[in-house]
Amino acid sequence: MLANKCLLVARAACSHGADVVFVLDASGSIEFDNFQRMTQFVGMIIQSLDIDSVTSGPTISRVGLMTFSDSPVLQFNLNTYTTKAELLQAVNVPYLTGTTHSAQAIRFKCYNVLCTMSCVSISELRPWLHVK
């Protein structure tokens, strides 16, 4: 039920294209079955996005994915895959186990994905990152 509602929101919100970066907790506290549910959910969202259009333009969405436990791992960036089929295969990322370092993962995403792959600047992110 929740997944269907999220798909409707994704379709409505992404009618003009989007840069979507998924950050998945792959630490031991999540457990493997729940991690698989998360990757399946990511796949459902990818299915709803316009990725495969013949020409690039304002409706094309790009997807990135990172996982974290003891440290963040960029599984693929916004420009790594350009087709829905490639993305759906790439979502099958390894479950890492380990401890949960959420803050480190968010900082990593901001510095290594958002600031390098989109039009977001580090000065716009500073208030959220608690850095000088």
C-alpha positions as CSV (number, residue, x, y, z in Angstrom):
1,M,0.0,0.0,0.0
2,L,2.7,2.5,1.0
3,A,4.8,1.5,-2.0
4,N,1.9,2.3,-4.4
5,K,1.4,5.7,-2.8
6,C,5.1,6.4,-3.1
7,L,5.0,5.5,-6.8
8,L,2.1,7.9,-7.4
9,V,4.1,10.6,-5.7
10,A,7.2,9.8,-7.7
11,R,5.3,10.0,-11.0
12,A,3.7,13.3,-10.1
13,A,6.9,14.9,-8.7
14,C,9.1,13.7,-11.5
15,S,7.1,14.9,-14.5
16,H,9.9,17.4,-15.2
17,G,12.8,15.0,-14.6
18,A,14.8,14.6,-11.5
19,D,18.2,13.7,-10.0
20,V,17.4,10.9,-7.5
21,V,20.1,9.5,-5.2
22,F,19.1,6.6,-3.0
23,V,21.0,6.2,0.3
24,L,20.5,2.7,1.7
25,D,21.4,1.5,5.2
26,A,23.2,-1.8,4.6
27,S,24.4,-2.1,8.2
28,G,23.9,-5.2,10.4
29,S,20.9,-3.6,12.2
30,I,18.8,-3.7,9.0
31,E,19.1,-7.5,8.4
32,F,19.3,-9.0,4.9
33,D,15.6,-9.4,4.3
34,N,14.9,-5.8,5.0
35,F,17.8,-4.7,2.8
36,Q,16.3,-6.7,0.0
37,R,13.0,-5.0,0.5
38,M,14.7,-1.6,0.2
39,T,16.4,-2.6,-3.1
40,Q,13.0,-3.8,-4.4
41,F,11.4,-0.5,-3.5
42,V,14.2,1.4,-5.3
43,G,13.5,-0.8,-8.3
44,M,9.8,0.1,-8.2
45,I,10.7,3.8,-8.1
46,I,13.1,3.4,-11.0
47,Q,10.3,1.7,-13.0
48,S,8.2,4.8,-12.6
49,L,10.8,7.3,-13.7
50,D,11.4,8.5,-17.3
51,I,14.9,7.3,-18.0
52,D,14.9,5.7,-21.4
53,S,13.6,8.5,-23.6
54,V,15.3,8.7,-27.0
55,T,16.4,12.3,-26.6
56,S,17.7,13.9,-23.4
57,G,15.7,16.8,-22.1
58,P,13.8,18.2,-19.1
59,T,11.8,15.0,-18.4
60,I,14.8,12.6,-18.2
61,S,15.6,11.4,-14.7
62,R,19.0,10.3,-13.4
63,V,19.5,7.9,-10.6
64,G,22.4,7.3,-8.2
65,L,22.7,4.8,-5.3
66,M,24.9,4.6,-2.3
67,T,25.0,2.2,0.6
68,F,26.5,2.7,4.1
69,S,27.4,0.8,7.2
70,D,30.9,1.3,8.7
71,S,31.6,3.7,5.8
72,P,29.7,5.0,2.7
73,V,30.0,3.3,-0.6
74,L,29.0,5.0,-3.9
75,Q,27.5,2.1,-5.8
76,F,26.8,4.2,-8.9
77,N,26.5,7.9,-9.7
78,L,23.9,9.9,-11.5
79,N,25.6,9.6,-14.8
80,T,26.7,5.9,-14.6
81,Y,23.7,4.3,-16.2
82,T,21.4,5.8,-18.8
83,T,18.8,3.0,-19.3
84,K,16.1,1.6,-17.0
85,A,17.4,-1.9,-17.7
86,E,20.9,-1.0,-16.6
87,L,19.7,0.6,-13.4
88,L,17.4,-2.2,-12.5
89,Q,20.4,-4.6,-12.7
90,A,22.7,-2.3,-10.8
91,V,20.3,-2.0,-7.9
92,N,21.3,-5.5,-6.8
93,V,24.0,-4.2,-4.6
94,P,25.7,-6.1,-1.8
95,Y,24.5,-6.1,1.8
96,L,27.4,-4.9,3.9
97,T,26.7,-5.6,7.6
98,G,28.7,-3.6,10.1
99,T,27.7,-0.6,12.2
100,T,25.5,2.3,11.2
101,H,27.1,5.6,10.4
102,S,24.2,7.7,9.0
103,A,25.7,11.1,9.4
104,Q,28.9,10.1,7.6
105,A,26.8,8.7,4.7
106,I,24.8,11.9,4.4
107,R,27.9,14.1,4.3
108,F,29.5,11.8,1.7
109,K,26.3,12.0,-0.4
110,C,26.3,15.8,-0.2
111,Y,30.0,16.3,-1.0
112,N,30.6,13.4,-3.5
113,V,27.3,13.2,-5.3
114,L,25.1,16.3,-5.0
115,C,27.9,18.9,-5.3
116,T,29.7,17.1,-8.1
117,M,26.7,15.9,-10.2
118,S,24.0,18.6,-9.9
119,C,23.6,22.3,-9.7
120,V,23.7,22.3,-5.8
121,S,26.6,24.2,-4.4
122,I,28.4,23.4,-1.1
123,S,27.4,26.8,0.2
124,E,23.8,25.8,-0.2
125,L,24.4,22.6,1.8
126,R,26.6,24.1,4.6
127,P,23.6,24.9,7.0
128,W,22.5,21.2,6.7
129,L,25.9,19.6,7.1
130,H,27.0,21.6,10.2
131,V,30.4,22.4,8.7
132,K,32.2,25.7,8.3
